[in-house]
């Protein structure tokens, strides 16, 4: 495009890019000595905090119990959006959820209910991103470690857009770094796994070795994973296919949606309608299909089970069963809606063992990914200012922010002995709900608070029963 229109002005915008990425953008767009306007992607009203917790869901209830403004919790998987939001609702914290696998209707409904303050907590995957601009988001909480600082800063930046003090909170525990390291194999599987994935794909579509036509196949991930058991895992397999696509061995589309399609046999349908043994309800359903879809005898018509459900006053499940019955009894061809990928083979179907994969680019990308993980782990472990670390990652120099957890620790100093004494002192006065006691301590003290409570419990100075924390007789003797 740049070669075709060499004199057209070009403006490139990005919220978070390292110096290397900025240079790559310049080269990719063919920009000649461009003017660069750079700002650090951090804001002075946003404080970054790391909280260690072995029970992250419980930690969320402590953090959110007294919050009245909007919150976003980012989780890694679609399943977690449900499990975390269900847990919060069970603990009287109104939460809704959002992920890319939901229908557009549900996504819009849930996001609107959060924007309109019907729910103050949104539990979401990274799909809850572009266009999210709500001024009163007071906290963005990451339930698990992101695998890139760019994503972490972008998502955290959705807090405090009204300029008021806000927090970006990252929950972590001893298992998180191990999980990050596991992502290397999931996102960049080895060559042997790539071959297995390719071989499974060929067997699934029953393709013999040799030249193949340029045909695209519907790829139902759930079906092929079931077919391959126990060899392949869904996310790792999909990443393997993406690598094979980039290596020009297969073609893999982005995710596609195809509505259900139906073609009926005119002769067979006439017989069905004439047969007195068939129920009147079945005939009513077939008549409904004929009225609503003209040309259904001559080609595959797009149909909507949801529309048919409303018109026929039966559940969508029963509508699908009826359509399958028509298909299985040769009254027509019914193809259920498809939400997945299209895959094709580029001219030739190779034998699995003979498959040659150009791993140079693949290994380069893997090294970049590993480096990003290392930078994320270093962020977790840094004892210096977190904003200063993030600024340096993007190529900016910055002074200490004074408001992140590490700066506050440095300024105020966390004396573990003093903190232990304060916990004991509170409990000598009365029993506390553990969440209530937790909220008496500053955000910077809470990680140490949890460690000390566990230590006191193990030493039999206090007991915790159904979230009620009580001091023991031995604990009362402590000074």
C-alpha positions in Angstrom: 0.0 0.0 0.0 2.9 2.4 0.8 4.5 1.6 -2.5 1.3 2.4 -4.4 0.6 5.6 -2.5 4.1 6.9 -1.6 3.1 10.6 -0.9 0.1 10.0 1.3 0.6 11.0 4.9 0.6 8.1 7.4 -0.3 8.3 11.1 0.5 5.3 13.3 -0.9 5.2 16.8 -0.4 2.7 19.6 -1.0 2.8 23.4 1.8 0.4 24.5 4.9 -0.3 22.4 8.5 -0.9 23.3 11.3 0.8 21.4 11.8 -2.4 19.3 8.1 -2.5 18.4 8.1 1.2 17.5 11.0 0.7 15.2 9.3 -2.3 13.6 6.2 -0.2 12.9 8.3 2.4 11.2 10.0 -0.2 9.0 6.8 -2.1 8.2 5.0 1.1 7.1 8.0 2.3 5.1 8.1 5.6 7.0 11.0 7.9 6.2 12.4 9.9 9.2 9.0 10.2 10.8 8.1 12.7 13.6 7.6 10.7 16.8 5.4 11.9 19.7 6.0 9.7 22.7 4.4 9.6 26.1 5.0 7.1 28.9 1.8 4.9 29.1 1.4 5.4 32.8 -0.7 7.8 34.9 0.1 9.4 38.2 -3.3 8.6 39.8 -2.9 4.8 39.2 -1.0 2.8 41.8 0.3 -0.7 41.1 0.1 -3.3 43.8 1.0 -7.0 44.1 -0.9 -9.1 46.6 0.2 -12.6 47.5 -2.7 -15.0 48.2 -3.1 -18.8 48.2 -6.9 -18.3 48.0 -7.5 -15.7 45.3 -11.3 -15.9 45.3 -11.4 -15.2 49.0 -8.9 -12.4 48.5 -11.3 -10.9 46.0 -14.1 -10.8 48.5 -11.9 -8.9 50.9 -10.8 -6.4 48.3 -14.4 -5.8 47.0 -16.5 -6.0 50.1 -16.7 -2.3 50.7 -16.2 -1.0 47.2 -19.0 1.0 45.8 -17.6 2.0 42.4 -16.9 -0.1 39.3 -14.3 -2.8 39.2 -12.9 -5.1 36.5 -11.4 -8.5 37.2 -9.4 -10.0 34.4 -9.1 -13.8 34.3 -7.4 -16.1 31.8 -10.1 -18.5 30.7 -13.7 -18.4 29.8 -14.6 -21.0 32.5 -13.1 -18.7 35.1 -15.4 -15.8 34.2 -18.3 -18.0 35.4 -16.6 -19.6 38.4 -15.3 -16.2 39.8 -18.5 -14.2 39.1 -20.6 -17.0 40.6 -18.4 -17.1 43.7 -18.7 -13.3 44.1 -22.5 -13.3 43.7 -22.7 -16.1 46.3 -20.8 -13.8 48.6 -23.2 -10.9 48.1 -21.0 -9.0 45.6 -23.0 -8.3 42.4 -20.9 -9.4 39.5 -21.4 -10.2 35.8 -19.1 -11.7 33.2 -17.9 -11.4 29.6 -15.9 -13.5 27.2 -15.5 -14.0 23.5 -17.4 -17.3 23.4 -20.7 -15.7 24.5 -23.2 -14.7 21.9 -23.3 -11.0 20.9 -26.7 -10.7 22.6 -25.3 -11.9 25.9 -22.1 -10.0 25.6 -24.0 -6.8 25.0 -26.5 -7.5 27.8 -23.7 -8.1 30.3 -21.6 -5.2 29.3 -24.6 -2.8 29.3 -25.6 -3.9 32.8 -22.1 -3.1 34.0 -21.9 0.2 32.2 -25.3 1.1 33.6 -24.2 0.2 37.2 -26.6 -2.7 37.6 -23.5 -4.7 38.4 -20.4 -3.0 39.8 -18.0 -5.9 39.1 -17.2 -7.2 35.7 -15.3 -10.6 35.5 -13.8 -10.9 32.0 -11.2 -12.3 29.7 -9.0 -10.1 27.6 -11.9 -10.0 25.1 -13.3 -7.2 27.3 -11.0 -4.6 25.8 -11.5 -2.3 22.8 -13.8 0.5 23.5 -14.1 0.0 27.2 -14.1 3.5 28.6 -15.9 3.9 31.9 -14.6 6.8 34.0 -15.4 5.4 37.5 -13.5 2.1 37.4 -11.7 2.3 40.7 -9.7 -1.0 40.6 -8.6 -3.3 37.8 -7.6 -6.7 39.4 -5.7 -9.4 37.5 -6.7 -12.7 38.9 -3.6 -14.4 37.3 -0.3 -13.2 35.9 -0.6 -11.9 32.3 2.0 -13.3 29.9 3.0 -9.8 28.6 3.6 -6.5 30.2 1.9 -4.7 27.3 -1.4 -6.5 27.9 -1.1 -5.9 31.7 -0.5 -2.1 31.3 -3.3 -1.8 28.7 -5.8 -3.6 30.8 -4.7 -1.9 34.0 -5.1 1.5 32.3 -8.9 1.1 32.3 -8.9 2.1 36.0 -9.1 5.7 37.1 -9.9 7.5 33.8 -11.7 10.2 35.8 -8.4 11.2 37.3 -9.2 10.0 40.8 -6.8 7.7 42.8 -7.2 4.1 41.5 -5.4 0.8 41.7 -4.1 -1.9 39.4 -3.9 -5.0 41.6 -2.2 -8.2 40.6 -2.9 -11.3 42.6 -0.2 -13.9 42.7 1.0 -17.1 44.5 3.7 -19.7 44.3 1.9 -21.6 41.4 1.7 -18.6 39.0 5.3 -18.6 37.7 5.1 -22.4 37.1 1.9 -21.8 35.1 3.6 -19.0 33.0 6.4 -21.4 32.2 3.9 -24.1 31.1 2.5 -21.6 28.6 5.7 -21.8 26.6 4.9 -25.4 25.6 1.2 -24.6 25.1 1.9 -21.6 22.9 5.0 -23.0 21.2 4.8 -26.8 21.1 7.8 -28.8 19.9 8.3 -30.1 16.4 7.0 -33.6 17.3 3.7 -32.2 18.5 3.4 -30.2 15.3 3.7 -33.4 13.3 1.2 -35.2 15.5 -1.3 -32.3 15.1 -0.9 -32.4 11.3 -1.3 -36.2 11.1 -4.4 -36.0 13.3 -5.9 -33.3 11.0 -5.3 -35.5 7.9 -6.8 -38.6 9.5 -9.8 -36.7 10.8 -10.6 -35.5 7.3 -9.7 -38.9 5.8 -7.1 -37.4 3.4 -4.5 -39.7 1.8 -0.9 -38.6 1.1 -0.4 -36.8 -2.2 -1.9 -33.8 -4.1 -5.1 -32.3 -2.6 -7.7 -29.9 -4.0 -8.0 -26.4 -2.7 -11.0 -27.2 -0.4 -11.8 -25.7 2.9 -13.2 -27.9 5.7 -15.2 -26.9 8.8 -12.9 -27.5 11.8 -14.8 -28.3 15.0 -12.2 -28.2 17.7 -14.2 -30.1 20.2 -14.9 -32.9 17.7 -11.3 -33.3 16.6 -10.0 -33.3 20.2 -12.5 -36.0 21.0 -11.3 -37.9 17.9 -7.7 -37.6 18.9 -8.0 -38.6 22.6 -5.8 -38.7 24.6 -3.1 -37.3 22.2 -4.1 -33.6 21.8 -5.2 -30.8 24.1 -7.4 -28.1 22.7 -5.4 -24.9 23.2 -2.0 -26.5 22.4 -3.5 -28.1 19.3 -4.9 -24.8 18.1 -1.6 -23.1 18.6 0.1 -25.9 16.6 -2.3 -25.3 13.7 -1.5 -21.6 13.8 2.2 -22.4 13.5 1.5 -24.8 10.6 -0.5 -22.0 9.0 2.4 -19.5 9.3 4.7 -22.1 7.8 2.4 -22.3 4.7 1.7 -26.0 5.3 -2.1 -25.5 6.0 -4.5 -22.7 5.7 -6.3 -21.7 8.9 -9.0 -19.0 9.0 -9.8 -16.8 11.9 -12.8 -17.9 13.9 -15.9 -18.0 11.7 -19.7 -18.3 12.3 -22.0 -20.1 9.9 -25.7 -20.2 10.6 -27.6 -23.5 10.4 -28.7 -24.5 6.9 -31.5 -26.8 5.7 -32.5 -28.3 2.3 -35.7 -30.5 2.1 -36.5 -33.2 -0.4 -39.7 -32.2 -2.1 -40.8 -35.7 -3.0 -40.1 -37.1 0.5 -41.8 -34.1 2.2 -45.0 -34.5 0.1 -45.1 -38.1 1.2 -44.7 -37.1 4.9 -47.5 -34.6 4.7 -49.8 -37.1 2.9 -49.1 -39.9 5.4 -52.0 -40.1 8.0 -49.7 -42.0 10.4 -47.5 -38.9 11.0 -48.6 -36.7 13.8 -50.3 -33.4 13.2 -47.6 -31.6 15.3 -44.9 -32.9 12.9 -46.9 -31.8 9.9 -47.4 -28.3 11.5 -43.7 -28.0 11.9 -42.9 -29.0 8.3 -45.5 -26.6 7.1 -43.9 -23.8 9.2 -40.6 -24.5 7.5 -42.2 -24.4 4.0 -43.9 -21.1 4.8 -40.8 -19.4 6.2 -38.1 -20.5 3.9 -38.9 -20.2 0.2 -36.7 -22.3 -2.1 -35.9 -24.8 0.7 -36.4 -27.6 -1.9 -33.9 -26.2 -4.3 -30.9 -25.2 -2.1 -29.6 -25.0 1.4 -31.5 -22.2 3.2 -30.1 -20.4 6.2 -32.4 -21.0 9.1 -32.6 -19.8 12.7 -33.5 -22.3 15.4 -34.3 -19.4 17.8 -36.8 -17.9 15.3 -38.4 -21.3 14.7 -38.6 -21.8 18.5 -40.6 -18.6 19.0 -42.9 -19.3 16.1 -43.6 -22.9 16.9 -43.6 -22.3 20.7 -41.1 -25.1 21.5 -37.6 -25.0 23.0 -34.6 -24.6 20.7 -33.5 -28.0 21.8 -36.7 -29.6 20.6 -36.5 -27.7 17.3 -33.0 -29.1 16.8 -34.1 -32.6 17.6 -36.9 -32.3 15.0 -34.5 -31.1 12.4 -32.1 -33.9 13.1 -35.0 -36.4 12.8 -35.8 -35.0 9.3 -32.1 -35.3 8.4 -31.7 -38.9 9.8 -34.8 -40.1 8.1 -33.8 -38.7 4.6 -36.4 -36.0 4.5 -33.6 -33.4 3.9 -30.1 -32.2 4.8 -29.7 -30.3 8.1 -26.3 -28.7 8.9 -26.2 -27.2 12.4 -24.7 -23.8 13.0 -20.9 -23.8 13.0 -18.8 -21.6 15.2 -15.2 -22.5 14.6 -12.5 -22.4 12.0 -12.0 -23.2 8.3 -8.9 -25.3 7.5 -7.4 -26.3 4.2 -4.3 -28.0 2.8 -1.9 -26.1 0.6 -1.8 -28.2 -2.5 -0.3 -31.4 -1.0 -1.0 -33.8 1.9 2.3 -34.8 3.4 3.1 -38.0 5.3 3.4 -37.1 8.9 7.0 -38.3 9.3 8.1 -36.6 6.0 6.6 -33.2 7.0 9.3 -30.5 6.8 8.7 -27.5 9.1 10.7 -24.3 8.8 11.5 -23.7 12.4 13.7 -20.6 12.1 10.9 -18.0 12.3 9.0 -20.2 14.8 12.0 -20.4 17.2 12.6 -16.6 16.9 9.0 -16.0 17.9 9.4 -18.5 20.8 12.5 -16.6 22.1 10.6 -13.3 22.0 7.7 -14.9 23.9 10.1 -16.3 26.5 11.8 -12.9 26.9 8.3 -11.3 27.5 7.6 -13.9 30.2 10.9 -13.2 31.9 10.1 -9.5 32.0 6.7 -10.2 33.6 8.4 -12.4 36.2 11.0 -9.7 36.9 8.1 -7.2 37.4 6.7 -9.5 40.1 10.0 -9.9 41.9 11.2 -6.3 41.7 11.6 -4.5 45.0 11.8 -1.1 43.4 9.1 1.2 42.2 6.7 -0.7 40.0 5.8 2.3 37.8 9.5 3.1 37.3 10.0 -0.6 36.1 7.1 -0.4 33.7 8.3 3.0 32.3 11.8 1.5 31.7 10.2 -1.4 29.9 8.7 1.0 27.4 11.9 3.0 27.0 11.1 5.9 29.3 13.0 7.2 32.4 10.8 8.0 35.4 11.2 8.8 39.1 9.7 6.7 41.8 5.9 7.0 41.8 5.6 7.1 45.6 2.2 5.3 45.5 2.8 1.7 44.4 3.1 -1.1 47.1 6.9 -1.1 47.0 7.2 2.7 47.3 4.7 2.7 50.2 6.7 -0.1 51.9 9.9 1.8 51.5 8.4 5.1 52.7 6.3 3.7 55.6 8.3 0.6 56.4 6.4 -2.6 57.3 7.5 -3.9 60.6 6.4 -7.6 60.8 6.8 -7.6 64.6 4.6 -4.5 65.0 2.0 -5.9 62.6 1.9 -9.2 64.5 1.3 -7.2 67.8 -1.5 -5.2 66.2 -3.3 -8.4 65.0 -3.1 -9.9 68.5 -4.2 -6.6 70.1 -7.3 -6.4 67.9 -8.3 -10.0 68.7 -7.8 -9.6 72.4 -10.6 -7.0 72.3 -13.1 -9.2 70.3 -13.5 -11.9 67.7 -13.4 -10.7 64.1 -14.7 -11.9 60.7 -11.5 -12.4 58.9 -12.5 -10.1 56.1 -13.4 -7.3 58.6 -10.0 -7.7 60.3 -8.2 -7.7 56.9 -9.7 -4.4 55.9 -8.3 -2.7 59.0 -4.9 -2.9 57.4 -3.5 -0.9 54.5 -3.3 -2.4 51.1 0.5 -2.6 51.4 0.3 -4.6 54.7 -2.2 -7.2 53.5 0.2 -9.7 52.0 2.2 -9.7 55.2 -1.1 -9.8 57.2 -2.1 -13.1 55.6 1.3 -14.6 56.2 1.3 -13.6 59.9 -2.3 -14.9 60.5 -1.3 -18.3 59.1 1.8 -18.3 61.3 -0.2 -17.5 64.4 -2.7 -20.2 63.5 0.0 -22.8 63.1 1.5 -21.8 66.5 -2.0 -22.2 68.1 -2.2 -18.6 69.1 -5.5 -18.1 67.1 -8.1 -20.3 65.4 -10.3 -19.7 62.3 -13.8 -21.3 62.2 -16.1 -20.4 59.3 -14.2 -17.2 58.7 -14.5 -16.2 62.3 -11.0 -15.5 63.7 -10.6 -16.0 67.5 -7.6 -15.7 69.8 -6.7 -18.8 71.9 -5.8 -18.9 75.6 -2.1 -19.2 74.5 -2.6 -16.1 72.3 -3.9 -14.0 75.1 -0.6 -14.5 76.9 1.3 -12.8 74.0 2.4 -9.2 74.5 
